[in-house]
């Protein structure tokens, strides 16, 4: 398996959730340090994105965004 195909598979896994790694992909990751690093980066990115989805946004941030985006209220300008 070549690195280009591995990168395509990593993107599919990153966007598709918890797909099981094919045996050939796992073997390539075991043998290729560059692809292994990229895979770990994708795993980290997915984990952080999932965590961010469950993190509440403080009310003051919401108010500030409303002011900036929609011109609501007095935004000091």
Secondary structure, DSSP 8 states (H G I E B T S, - for coil): --HHHHHHHHHHHHHH-S----HHHHHHHHH-HHHHHHHHHHHHHHHHHHHHHTS---HHHHHHHHHHHH--S----
